[in-house]
């Protein structure tokens, strides 16, 4: 890759870039995520993400430019991780590098992720970082892969741990 990928705390000025990335048509199609309108997006980020001390979130930069973000949060008793990158940063190893760094900061395991099954790039990033398939979940008409890192990662990890 050769590009310097760094994590840092989110700054207020990052939010406009995150909003722009969330509205990229191809990103929306791949993720099956409905983008928020500007005011709803800003409220969500300021209160639900940045305003919750249980949420760990980092801005990802490449060569000093905002490339995206990585975040972990609690949902129904499980700790989830997610990320969003600008399209120009896809397919360059940046997601894998950023998630690897983030996982060193996020100590909680197991850690779950649930990308849309058609988002093979995102699934591959998670697999490269050690996540294992743990089933599927549905959101509306869309099937999402459930992946897990750490304890309770599934039969492959359990079998390896007992040998």
C-alpha positions as CSV (number, residue, x, y, z in Angstrom):
1,X,0.0,0.0,0.0
2,X,2.7,2.5,0.9
3,X,0.2,5.1,2.2
4,X,0.3,6.2,5.9
5,X,-3.0,5.3,7.5
6,X,-3.6,6.9,10.9
7,X,-6.4,7.1,13.4
8,X,-7.2,10.2,15.4
9,X,-10.1,11.6,17.5
10,X,-13.0,12.9,15.5
11,X,-13.0,16.7,15.0
12,X,-16.2,18.7,14.3
13,X,-14.9,19.5,10.8
14,X,-14.7,15.8,9.9
15,X,-18.5,15.5,10.1
16,X,-19.1,17.3,6.7
17,X,-16.8,14.8,5.0
18,X,-18.4,11.8,6.7
19,X,-21.8,13.1,5.5
20,X,-20.5,13.5,2.0
21,X,-19.1,9.9,2.0
22,X,-22.4,8.6,3.4
23,X,-24.3,10.0,0.4
24,X,-22.1,8.4,-2.3
25,X,-24.5,6.4,-4.5
26,X,-22.2,3.4,-4.9
27,X,-21.5,3.3,-1.2
28,X,-25.2,3.3,-0.4
29,X,-25.8,0.5,-2.9
30,X,-23.0,-1.6,-1.5
31,X,-23.9,-1.1,2.1
32,X,-27.7,-1.1,1.8
33,X,-27.6,1.8,4.3
34,X,-30.1,4.6,3.9
35,X,-28.1,7.9,4.2
36,X,-29.4,10.5,6.6
37,X,-30.4,14.1,5.6
38,X,-27.9,16.7,6.7
39,X,-29.5,17.8,10.0
40,X,-30.4,14.2,11.0
41,X,-26.9,13.1,10.2
42,X,-25.3,15.9,12.3
43,X,-27.7,15.2,15.3
44,X,-27.0,11.5,15.1
45,X,-23.2,12.1,15.1
46,X,-23.2,14.8,17.8
47,X,-25.5,13.0,20.2
48,X,-25.6,9.2,19.5
49,X,-22.0,8.8,18.4
50,X,-19.8,11.5,19.9
51,X,-22.1,12.1,22.8
52,X,-22.1,8.5,24.1
53,X,-19.0,7.6,26.2
54,X,-19.6,3.9,25.4
55,X,-19.0,4.5,21.7
56,X,-15.4,4.4,20.5
57,X,-14.9,6.3,17.2
58,X,-11.9,7.4,15.3
59,X,-11.3,9.4,12.1
60,X,-9.1,7.6,9.6
61,X,-6.7,9.8,7.7
62,X,-4.4,9.0,4.7
63,X,-1.6,11.5,4.1
64,X,-3.4,13.9,6.4
65,X,-6.7,13.7,4.5
66,X,-10.0,12.4,6.0
67,X,-10.5,9.0,4.5
68,X,-13.4,7.8,6.7
69,X,-14.1,6.5,10.2
70,X,-14.2,3.4,12.3
71,X,-16.7,3.1,15.2
72,X,-17.8,0.5,17.8
73,X,-21.0,0.6,19.8
74,X,-23.3,-1.6,21.9
75,X,-26.5,-2.9,20.4
76,X,-28.8,-5.5,22.1
77,X,-26.0,-6.7,24.4
78,X,-23.4,-7.1,21.6
79,X,-20.5,-4.8,20.7
80,X,-20.5,-4.0,17.0
81,X,-17.9,-2.4,14.8
82,X,-18.5,-0.5,11.6
83,X,-16.6,1.8,9.2
84,X,-17.2,4.0,6.3
85,X,-14.7,5.3,3.8
86,X,-14.7,7.6,0.8
87,X,-14.8,5.8,-2.5
88,X,-11.4,7.0,-3.5
89,X,-9.9,5.1,-0.6
90,X,-11.5,1.7,-1.5
91,X,-9.5,-1.2,-2.7
92,X,-6.1,0.1,-1.5
93,X,-5.7,-1.7,1.8
94,X,-6.7,1.4,3.8
95,X,-9.8,-0.3,5.4
96,X,-7.7,-3.2,6.6
97,X,-5.0,-1.0,8.0
98,X,-7.5,1.2,9.7
99,X,-9.5,-1.6,11.2
100,X,-6.3,-3.4,12.4
101,X,-5.2,-0.2,14.2
102,X,-8.8,0.3,15.6
103,X,-8.9,-3.3,17.0
104,X,-5.8,-2.6,19.0
105,X,-7.7,0.3,20.7
106,X,-11.0,-1.6,21.1
107,X,-10.4,-4.2,23.8
108,X,-13.9,-5.7,24.0
109,X,-14.4,-9.2,22.6
110,X,-16.4,-10.7,21.1
111,X,-16.8,-8.0,18.5
112,X,-19.5,-8.2,15.8
113,X,-20.0,-6.8,12.3
114,X,-22.9,-7.3,9.9
115,X,-22.1,-6.0,6.4
116,X,-24.5,-6.6,3.5
117,X,-23.7,-9.9,1.9
118,X,-23.2,-8.3,-1.4
119,X,-20.5,-6.0,0.0
120,X,-17.7,-8.5,-0.6
121,X,-15.0,-5.8,-0.1
122,X,-16.2,-5.1,3.4
123,X,-16.5,-8.7,4.3
124,X,-12.9,-9.3,3.0
125,X,-11.6,-6.5,5.2
126,X,-13.2,-8.1,8.3
127,X,-11.9,-11.5,7.4
128,X,-8.3,-10.1,7.0
129,X,-8.7,-8.7,10.5
130,X,-9.6,-12.1,12.0
131,X,-13.4,-12.0,11.9
132,X,-15.2,-15.3,11.2
133,X,-18.6,-16.0,9.8
134,X,-21.2,-16.6,12.4
135,X,-24.4,-16.7,10.3
136,X,-26.6,-14.2,8.6
137,X,-29.2,-11.6,9.7
138,X,-31.9,-9.8,7.7
139,X,-32.7,-6.1,7.6
140,X,-35.8,-5.7,5.6
141,X,-35.3,-7.5,2.3
142,X,-31.5,-7.6,2.6
143,X,-29.4,-10.4,4.0
144,X,-26.3,-9.4,5.9
145,X,-23.4,-11.5,7.0
146,X,-22.8,-11.8,10.7
147,X,-19.1,-11.9,11.5
148,X,-17.4,-12.1,14.9
149,X,-14.0,-11.6,16.3
150,X,-12.8,-13.1,19.6
151,X,-14.6,-15.5,21.9
152,X,-17.6,-17.2,20.5
153,X,-16.2,-16.8,17.0
154,X,-17.7,-20.0,15.8
155,X,-16.8,-23.6,15.3
156,X,-13.5,-23.0,13.5
157,X,-12.1,-21.0,16.4
158,X,-13.6,-23.2,19.1
159,X,-12.0,-26.3,17.6
160,X,-8.6,-24.6,17.3
161,X,-8.8,-23.4,20.9
162,X,-9.4,-27.0,22.2
163,X,-6.5,-28.6,20.3
